[in-house]
Amino acid sequence: MKRLSAWFSVQAICLAVGTASGDQTQAYQADVIVYGGTSAGVIAAVQAARMGKSAIVVCPDRHLGGLSSGGLGFTDTGRKEVIGGLARQFYHRIWQHYQQDDAWRWQKRTEYGNRGQGIPAIDGAERTMWIFEPHVAEKAFEDLVAEHNVTVHRDQWLDRTDGVRMNQGTIVSIRMVSGRTYSGKMFIDATYEGDLMAAAGVSYHVGREANSVYGETFNGVQTGVFHHGHYFKQPVDPYVVPGDPSSGLLPRISTEPPGEKGQGDRRIQAYCFRICLTDVPANRVAFPKPEGYDPRQYELLLRVFATGWRETFDKFDPIPNRKTDTNNHGPFSTDNIGANYDHPEASYERRAEIIREHEHYQRGLMYFLANDPRVPADVRERMSRYGLAADEFTDNGNWPHQLYIRESRRMIGAHVMTENDVLGKRDVPQPVGVGSYTMDSHNVQRYVTPDGHVQNEGDIGVSPPTPYRIAYGSLCPKKDECANLLVPVCVSSSHIAFGSIRMEPVFMILGQSAATAAVQAIDTDCAVQDLDYDTLHARLLRDDQTSACDGESRERN
């Protein structure tokens, strides 16, 4: 590999010449360029700054934090004692906020208590808090970049066609659609979609691998497998006219066969918005009737209600100030199953269409539940007491600014994490992070069974027996593809292993580890794949990533 210092110097000269010659295109330089303003991106840039390097966060987003500030406030922690480093510091900042009396505007702190599904919302002994309002998380991310003097350039979209300039297997610079260019010694792709990784020519996969590819059990098509409650437990007719296939299928049901069990496909788990609702009248915005609202889109839900199902509110998870982090629950809910298959590879324009369709579907669902007279009265009356929280997402009509991209591209890197790693069936080399959450895939498709009923497929939940290690090689592309790129979000992983890795605390852990590796690669003038692991490991320990490196539980006084 050409020495990093040499090509960076050449690039600096070229930029200077361009400026002197009157080229008005804006060009920026930093040691580390982070593409993506997700939680992983913020943490990566902060870690680079803490290690004495310049960093720029370049992101299409206007808001920092991704899902952590975009509605997912009921954090999927898994074993929280194995979360260390800057990730833990973030949750400490949340705790500090809620220690203030004025943080409790719509609810007394004593009224909120310490609720959570096995997760203490307010962990006084550990001085952390794992459940929070969206705007509180966003402020914590903004404070982090401000305190560390990290430059953030927002609303900047990578030119995915020819915006990545490569030289002998390294990224020299990246160009945005706006014309801005960013040159750096190291690059980190912290997007949910893996756009920089893909544009740099790095290998990746979209969809589910067949079980045979990596010797797995829970990857691929999973017909007949039901691990959660998000399936049709009672027979439900899928046809417009019940019993009459010639009448056609109800909306939101695929006409395609589901595939053979265990085989791979290009389908990905469903997306949704984690909407923030409240039942406080003074802070509630009633669900408006969406333009183009079509109640037929929700006809299938009426048939679910007709079976006696009454779990509508089971995932209205409480966050402070009488708000919710509302997630998918049941056979027909906020997940827009099957509407996202082309999102990973889609153009920006097509992605915008997909996002709008998801928003329209989910807004319509809320209006339907609160207003349609055919909805059971007990559901409709309770739903009518809820609305969007008026003090959240105030620049976006109180709607989350981030769609929950549960899965997109996944790199095929130096090491591929599989269920065998997650379930402890093989040793993980050179660990730089830890995961502990269930291998969790939401439903992937909704189809008609051979006996003529509707069913969901792809919803998997398999818990690892202990916290598991995440390999450094899963953050690195293959060396012959790119030597100065790290990928802490779209990591090298199978579909089902990613179902556990994809949790926001883990993304923060991996963002910090990726930045640490990037800085050390700069300092030693080597490819990220050639970095001395012992040196990396020592720095991670120093920065309180002990559990992430060793796979052990944390012990604190």
C-alpha positions in Angstrom: 0.0 0.0 0.0 1.2 3.5 -0.8 2.2 5.3 2.4 -0.7 7.3 3.8 1.4 10.3 4.6 2.6 10.5 1.0 -0.7 10.4 -0.8 -2.4 12.7 1.8 0.3 15.3 1.1 -0.2 15.0 -2.7 -3.9 15.5 -2.2 -3.3 18.6 0.0 -1.2 20.1 -2.8 -3.9 19.4 -5.4 -6.5 21.1 -3.2 -4.3 24.2 -2.7 -3.7 24.4 -6.4 -7.4 24.2 -7.2 -8.2 27.0 -4.7 -5.4 29.2 -6.1 -6.6 28.7 -9.6 -10.0 30.0 -8.8 -12.0 26.8 -8.4 -14.9 27.7 -6.2 -15.7 24.1 -5.3 -15.5 23.8 -1.5 -12.9 21.3 -0.3 -12.3 20.2 3.2 -9.7 18.1 4.9 -9.4 16.2 8.2 -7.5 13.2 9.5 -10.7 11.2 9.8 -13.8 11.7 7.7 -17.0 10.1 9.2 -19.8 9.7 6.7 -23.1 9.5 8.6 -24.5 11.3 11.6 -25.8 8.2 13.4 -25.0 7.4 17.0 -22.0 5.4 15.7 -20.9 8.4 13.6 -21.0 10.9 16.4 -19.1 8.6 18.8 -16.5 7.8 16.2 -15.8 11.5 15.5 -15.6 12.2 19.2 -13.2 9.4 19.8 -11.0 10.6 17.0 -10.9 14.1 18.5 -10.2 12.7 22.0 -7.1 11.0 20.5 -5.9 14.2 19.0 -7.0 14.0 15.4 -9.2 16.2 13.4 -12.5 14.8 12.4 -15.5 15.9 10.2 -18.9 14.3 10.4 -20.4 14.6 6.9 -24.0 13.5 6.8 -27.2 13.6 4.8 -29.0 14.1 8.0 -29.9 17.4 9.7 -30.2 15.8 13.1 -27.5 13.8 14.9 -28.0 10.5 16.5 -29.9 8.4 14.0 -32.5 6.1 15.7 -31.2 7.0 19.2 -32.5 10.5 18.8 -35.2 9.5 16.2 -37.7 7.8 18.5 -36.0 4.7 19.8 -35.8 5.8 23.4 -36.7 2.4 25.0 -33.1 1.2 24.4 -32.5 -2.4 23.4 -29.6 -2.9 25.8 -29.3 -6.6 26.3 -26.8 -7.0 29.1 -26.2 -3.4 30.0 -23.2 -4.2 32.2 -21.1 -5.0 29.1 -21.7 -1.5 27.6 -18.6 0.6 28.2 -16.6 3.5 26.9 -18.3 6.5 25.2 -21.5 4.5 24.8 -21.9 4.3 28.6 -20.9 8.0 28.9 -23.8 8.8 26.6 -26.3 7.0 28.9 -24.7 8.7 31.8 -25.4 12.1 30.2 -29.1 11.0 29.9 -29.1 10.1 33.6 -27.6 13.5 34.4 -30.4 15.3 32.5 -33.2 13.5 34.3 -31.6 14.3 37.7 -32.8 17.9 37.0 -36.3 18.8 38.3 -37.1 20.8 35.2 -36.6 17.7 33.1 -40.0 16.4 34.3 -42.4 18.8 32.7 -45.4 16.5 32.0 -44.9 14.0 34.8 -43.4 13.8 38.2 -40.3 11.7 38.4 -41.9 9.6 41.1 -44.8 8.9 38.8 -42.5 7.5 36.2 -40.7 5.2 38.6 -38.2 2.7 37.2 -40.1 0.8 34.6 -38.7 -1.3 31.8 -38.7 -4.9 30.7 -35.9 -6.0 33.0 -34.1 -2.8 32.3 -34.1 -0.2 35.1 -34.9 3.1 33.4 -33.0 5.0 36.0 -30.0 3.1 37.3 -28.9 5.2 40.2 -26.1 2.8 41.3 -24.5 2.9 37.8 -25.5 6.6 37.2 -27.0 5.7 33.8 -30.4 5.9 32.2 -31.4 3.7 29.3 -34.9 5.1 28.5 -35.4 8.7 27.4 -37.2 11.2 25.2 -35.9 11.8 21.6 -35.0 15.5 22.1 -32.9 14.7 25.2 -30.8 12.2 23.2 -30.3 14.6 20.4 -29.1 17.3 22.8 -26.6 14.8 24.3 -25.2 14.1 20.8 -25.0 17.8 20.0 -23.2 18.5 23.3 -20.7 15.8 22.6 -19.6 17.2 19.2 -19.6 20.7 20.6 -17.5 19.9 23.6 -14.9 18.1 21.4 -14.9 20.7 18.7 -16.0 18.2 16.0 -17.0 19.8 12.8 -20.4 18.6 11.4 -21.5 19.2 7.8 -25.2 18.4 7.5 -27.5 17.8 4.5 -24.5 16.5 2.5 -25.3 13.6 0.2 -22.5 11.3 -1.2 -22.3 11.2 -5.0 -22.8 7.5 -5.1 -22.1 7.2 -8.9 -18.5 8.5 -9.1 -18.0 10.5 -5.9 -15.3 8.3 -4.3 -11.8 8.9 -5.5 -9.5 5.9 -5.0 -5.7 5.6 -5.3 -4.0 2.2 -5.0 -6.7 0.7 -2.8 -7.3 3.7 -0.6 -9.9 6.4 -0.5 -8.4 9.8 -1.2 -11.5 11.9 -1.1 -15.3 11.7 -1.4 -17.5 14.2 -3.2 -21.0 15.1 -2.3 -23.9 15.8 -4.7 -23.5 19.5 -3.7 -19.9 19.5 -5.1 -18.2 19.6 -1.8 -15.2 17.3 -1.4 -13.7 15.8 1.7 -10.2 14.3 1.9 -8.8 12.4 4.8 -6.3 9.8 5.8 -9.0 7.5 7.2 -12.8 7.1 6.4 -15.5 5.7 8.5 -18.9 4.7 7.0 -21.4 5.2 9.8 -24.6 5.2 7.7 -27.4 2.7 8.1 -27.3 2.0 4.4 -23.5 1.5 3.8 -23.5 4.0 0.9 -19.8 4.9 1.2 -18.7 1.3 1.6 -20.7 0.4 -1.6 -19.4 3.4 -3.6 -15.9 2.5 -2.7 -16.3 -0.9 -4.3 -16.3 -3.0 -1.1 -18.1 -6.3 -1.2 -21.5 -6.5 0.5 -24.7 -8.5 0.7 -28.3 -7.6 0.8 -31.0 -10.0 2.0 -30.9 -13.3 3.8 -28.1 -15.8 3.0 -29.1 -19.5 2.7 -28.4 -21.4 5.9 -25.9 -23.4 3.9 -23.6 -20.4 3.2 -22.3 -20.1 6.8 -23.6 -23.3 8.4 -26.5 -21.5 10.2 -29.9 -22.5 11.3 -31.9 -19.3 11.7 -30.8 -17.5 8.5 -32.7 -17.8 5.2 -36.5 -18.3 4.8 -38.1 -19.4 8.1 -41.5 -20.6 7.1 -43.3 -22.4 10.0 -41.0 -20.9 12.6 -42.6 -18.6 15.2 -40.4 -17.1 17.9 -42.4 -14.0 18.9 -46.0 -13.1 18.9 -46.0 -11.2 15.6 -47.8 -13.8 13.5 -51.4 -14.7 12.8 -52.2 -17.1 15.7 -55.7 -17.7 14.4 -56.7 -18.5 10.8 -57.3 -15.2 8.9 -58.7 -15.2 5.3 -56.5 -13.1 3.0 -59.1 -12.5 0.2 -61.1 -9.3 -0.5 -64.2 -11.6 -0.5 -63.6 -14.2 2.2 -63.2 -17.6 0.7 -63.0 -16.3 -2.9 -59.5 -16.3 -4.3 -60.8 -14.7 -7.5 -61.6 -11.5 -5.6 -57.9 -10.9 -5.1 -55.8 -10.4 -2.0 -56.3 -7.7 0.6 -53.6 -4.9 0.6 -50.3 -5.6 2.3 -50.2 -9.3 1.4 -47.7 -10.6 -1.2 -48.7 -12.6 -4.2 -45.3 -14.3 -4.3 -44.5 -17.7 -2.8 -42.4 -17.5 0.4 -39.6 -19.7 -0.8 -38.2 -22.9 0.6 -37.2 -23.1 4.3 -33.5 -22.3 4.7 -32.9 -20.8 1.3 -31.6 -17.3 0.7 -33.4 -14.4 -0.8 -33.1 -10.6 -1.3 -35.8 -9.8 1.2 -35.0 -7.7 4.3 -36.7 -7.3 7.7 -39.4 -4.6 7.9 -38.9 -0.9 8.6 -41.1 1.4 10.7 -41.0 4.7 12.5 -40.6 4.6 16.2 -43.2 7.3 16.8 -43.4 9.3 20.1 -47.0 9.5 21.4 -48.5 11.0 24.5 -51.8 11.1 26.3 -51.2 14.4 28.0 -53.9 16.7 26.5 -51.7 19.9 26.7 -48.9 18.2 24.8 -51.0 16.0 22.4 -51.4 16.6 18.7 -54.4 14.6 17.5 -53.8 12.2 14.6 -54.7 14.0 11.4 -56.4 12.3 8.5 -53.6 11.8 6.0 -54.1 13.1 2.5 -55.0 10.2 0.3 -56.1 8.1 3.3 -57.4 4.7 2.3 -59.0 2.6 5.1 -58.8 -0.5 2.8 -55.1 -0.6 3.6 -56.0 -1.7 7.1 -58.8 -4.1 6.4 -56.6 -7.0 7.4 -56.3 -5.6 10.9 -60.1 -5.7 11.3 -59.9 -9.4 10.6 -57.3 -9.8 13.3 -59.5 -8.0 15.7 -62.3 -10.3 14.8 -60.3 -13.3 16.1 -60.3 -11.6 19.5 -56.8 -10.2 19.4 -56.3 -7.3 21.8 -52.6 -6.5 22.0 -52.7 -3.1 20.3 -51.0 -1.2 23.1 -48.5 -3.8 24.2 -45.5 -2.0 22.7 -46.5 1.5 23.7 -43.3 1.5 25.8 -43.3 4.3 28.4 -40.6 6.9 28.3 -40.4 9.9 30.6 -43.0 12.6 30.6 -46.0 10.4 29.8 -44.7 9.6 26.3 -44.1 6.4 24.4 -41.6 4.8 22.2 -44.2 3.0 20.1 -42.9 -0.1 18.3 -44.4 -2.8 16.1 -46.4 -5.5 17.9 -48.6 -8.3 16.6 -49.4 -9.7 13.1 -50.5 -6.3 11.6 -48.9 -3.2 13.2 -46.4 -0.4 12.4 -44.0 -2.6 10.5 -44.6 -2.0 6.8 -43.8 -5.6 5.8 -42.5 -6.0 2.3 -42.4 -2.3 1.3 -38.6 -1.8 1.7 -36.9 -4.5 -0.4 -35.3 -2.1 -2.9 -34.4 0.6 -0.3 -30.7 -0.5 0.2 -29.7 -0.1 -3.4 -32.3 2.5 -4.3 -31.5 6.0 -5.6 -32.0 8.9 -3.2 -35.2 9.8 -5.0 -36.6 6.3 -4.7 -35.6 6.1 -1.0 -37.5 9.3 -0.4 -40.6 7.7 -2.0 -40.2 4.6 0.2 -39.8 6.8 3.3 -42.9 8.8 2.4 -44.9 5.6 1.8 -43.9 4.3 5.2 -44.9 7.5 6.8 -48.2 7.6 5.0 -48.9 4.0 6.0 -48.2 4.5 9.6 -50.0 7.9 9.9 -53.0 6.2 8.3 -52.8 3.3 10.7 -52.9 5.7 13.7 -55.8 7.6 12.3 -57.6 4.3 11.4 -57.2 3.0 15.0 -58.5 6.2 16.5 -61.4 6.9 14.2 -62.7 4.1 12.1 -66.1 2.9 13.6 -65.3 -0.7 12.6 -62.4 -0.8 15.0 -63.5 -2.4 18.3 -64.7 0.4 20.7 -62.3 -0.5 23.5 -59.4 0.0 21.1 -60.7 3.0 19.3 -61.6 4.9 22.6 -58.2 4.3 24.1 -56.3 5.2 20.9 -58.3 8.4 20.7 -56.6 9.5 24.0 -53.2 9.4 22.3 -51.6 11.8 19.8 -48.1 12.9 18.6 -46.0 14.6 21.2 -46.1 18.3 20.4 -42.6 19.0 21.9 -40.8 16.3 19.9 -39.6 16.5 16.3 -40.9 20.1 16.2 -39.4 20.8 12.7 -40.9 17.7 11.1 -44.6 17.9 12.1 -43.9 16.0 15.3 -42.9 13.0 13.2 -39.6 11.2 13.6 -36.9 12.3 11.2 -35.4 8.9 11.0 -37.0 5.8 9.5 -35.9 2.6 11.4 -33.5 1.0 8.9 -33.3 -2.3 10.7 -31.1 -3.8 8.0 -29.7 -2.7 4.7 -26.4 -3.6 3.0 -24.0 -5.7 5.1 -20.3 -5.8 4.3 -18.5 -9.0 3.4 -15.2 -8.2 5.1 -12.2 -9.7 6.6 -14.3 -11.6 9.1 -18.0 -12.4 8.7 -20.0 -12.6 12.0 -22.5 -15.4 12.0 -24.9 -17.0 14.4 -22.1 -19.4 15.3 -20.2 -16.4 16.8 -23.3 -15.0 18.5 -24.2 -18.4 20.1 -20.7 -19.1 21.3 -20.0 -22.0 18.9 -16.7 -20.7 17.8 -14.0 -18.3 19.0 -14.1 -14.8 17.7 -10.7 -13.4 16.7 -9.4 -10.0 17.8 -12.6 -8.7 19.6 -13.3 -5.0 19.7 -16.8 -4.9 20.9 -19.5 -7.0 22.5 -23.1 -7.8 21.8 -25.7 -9.6 24.0 -29.1 -8.9 22.6 -31.3 -11.5 21.1 -30.7 -12.3 17.4 -33.9 -10.4 16.5 -35.3 -10.2 13.0 -38.6 -8.6 12.4 -40.9 -10.1 9.8 -39.7 -10.2 6.2 -42.8 -11.0 4.3 -46.5 -11.6 4.5 -47.9 -14.4 2.2 -50.7 -16.9 1.7 -50.2 -20.3 3.1 -51.0 -23.5 1.1 -54.2 -23.9 3.1 -55.4 -20.4 2.1 -54.6 -18.3 5.1 -52.4 -15.2 5.6 -49.2 -15.6 7.5 -46.0 -13.6 8.3 -42.5 -15.0 8.0 -39.1 -14.0 9.1 -39.7 -13.0 12.7 -36.9 -14.7 14.7 -35.7 -14.3 18.3 -32.8 -16.5 19.5 -30.9 -15.4 22.6 -27.1 -15.9 23.0 -26.3 -17.8 26.1 -23.7 -15.2 27.2 -22.4 -11.9 25.8 -20.4 -12.5 22.7 -17.4 -10.8 21.1 -17.4 -8.9 17.8 -14.3 -9.3 15.7 -12.2 -6.4 14.5 -12.2 -8.0 11.1 -16.0 -7.5 10.8 -15.3 -3.7 10.7 -12.7 -4.0 8.0 -13.1 -4.5 4.3 -11.0 -7.1 2.6 -7.5 -5.5 2.2 -7.5 -5.7 -1.6 -10.7 -3.7 -1.7 -10.0 -0.8 0.6 -7.2 -0.2 3.1 -8.4 3.0 4.9 -12.1 2.4 5.5 -13.9 1.1 8.6 -17.6 0.2 8.8 -19.1 0.1 12.3 -22.8 -0.1 11.3 -23.1 -2.1 8.1 -20.7 -4.6 9.6 -19.5 -7.8 8.0 -22.3 -10.1 9.2 -24.9 -12.6 8.2 -28.5 -11.5 8.3 -29.4 -13.3 11.5 -26.2 -12.4 13.4 -26.8 -8.8 12.4 -30.2 -9.1 14.1 -28.3 -8.9 17.4 -25.4 -6.7 16.5 -27.8 -4.0 15.1 -28.6 -2.4 18.5 -27.8 1.2 19.1 -25.5 0.7 22.1 -23.5 -1.8 20.0 -23.2 0.7 17.2 -21.8 3.3 19.6 -19.3 0.7 20.9 -18.2 -0.2 17.4 -18.0 3.5 16.4 -15.5 4.1 19.2 -13.5 1.1 18.4 -13.4 1.9 14.6 -12.2 5.4 15.3 -9.5 4.1 17.7 -8.3 1.8 15.0 -8.4 4.6 12.4 -6.3 6.9 14.5 -3.7 4.2 15.3 -3.5 3.3 11.6 -2.7 6.9 10.9 -0.1 7.0 13.6 1.6 3.9 12.3 1.0 4.6 8.6 -0.6 1.3 7.9 -3.7 -0.3 6.4 -6.5 -0.9 8.9 -6.1 -4.6 8.2 -2.4 -4.5 9.2 -3.0 -2.7 12.5 -1.3 -4.3 15.6 -4.1 -5.7 17.5 -2.4 -5.7 20.9 -1.9 -2.0 20.6 -5.5 -1.5 19.7 -6.7 -3.8 22.5 -4.6 -1.8 25.0 -6.1 1.5 24.0 -9.7 0.1 24.1 -9.0 -1.1 27.7 -7.7 2.3 28.6 -10.9 3.9 27.3 -13.1 1.7 29.4 -14.0 -0.8 26.6 -13.0 -3.6 28.9 -16.1 -5.7 28.5 -16.1 -5.0 24.8 -12.6 -6.5 24.5 -12.8 -9.4 26.9 -16.5 -10.4 26.8 -16.7 -10.1 30.5 -19.3 -8.4 32.7 -18.3 -5.1 34.2 -17.8 -4.7 37.9 -18.1 -1.3 39.4 -18.0 0.1 43.0 
